[in-house]
Amino acid sequence: MSKNGLESIKKTEIGQANTFAMAFELEKEELDVIDNWVESWIDLNIKKKNFTTAYDSLQNILSLLEGRSLKYLLCRLIKIYDLMWGGVYSGVNFSSLKIRDFIDEAFSSKQVFSPNELTSFLAYLSGTPVNPNSDIFDYIWKIEKQSKFFNSADFLMRNKALKHLLELNSQRGYHHNIKDFKKILGYIKPDNTEIINNLNNYKVNNNQGCYQVISFIFGNLKNRTFEIKKDCINWLDNAVGSSPKKPWMDKLAATQRELSEEELMKITCWILNNKHLEREPSTGWMDDIYKKFQKSSKWYLELK
């Protein structure tokens, strides 16, 4: 990427960080210490320079930070490291890996975020390109688990978080699996009607085949409940091995209790008749999730 392009990304990120910082109500002195360090890290990375000295200075400023300021620093490090990992900035080098160690160490002590802090973090991540091998969702789920967000947040916070999570999932360059998407679905409740309705038109940036199947399911089962659609996706994604196993059979049986044979035939035949979706268009990579959907569809027809 050109120098101007990198500077533009940096400027946008700093603007997002300024908005994000408001959720933590930090003292200006604390905020300046963190922001100045993060920007020096980005600059050194763009210039492809080792930042051991800058990392050492991070160790020095940690003694000045606690509570909310540490959480703000952690969130900024997670995002910037992921941008480096994904090659948006210069790639991760040995010295940058120390930041990964710092992030992991931070999670060894419980990081409890308020609903507003976590929702603001997700908004801060908005528009971030997500590398296929990114760990960013792993960090989000750790924060959610330690904070018990979906157990404590009110309706508006839950709704905001779900919107941001679905958008972030759509930014992946390639989807090796749909575990994070299924986890998001697991947090959707019947009162999240706007989210449920929007899923009828949900698309990911790379238009991967597996998500076209998911879109087909949501779009063609409009009169069915969200739970039934979710169960159908879980069943299709459960094809493991060369022949049906008990967990797959159990999920099929549960799906058959809710969907008619005509509905299941329509879904499975659509999957099998769209073989061109087997490969992700931009990379040419085989879509392993779509292949699992195909396997489930074949097994279903063979069992009829």
CORURQUI-V108994 format. One record per helix or strand. SS is the DSSP state (@ for helix, = for strand). FROM is the first residue (numbers start at 1). TO is the last residue. If there is no record, write none. Layout:
SS&FROM&TO  SS&FROM&TO
//
This chain:
@&3&24  @&28&46  @&52&62  @&68&85  @&94&108  @&115&124  =&130&130  @&136&147  @&149&152  @&155&170  =&172&172  @&179&187  @&193&201  @&209&220  @&226&236  @&246&258  @&261&272  @&275&278  =&279&279  =&286&286  @&288&303
//
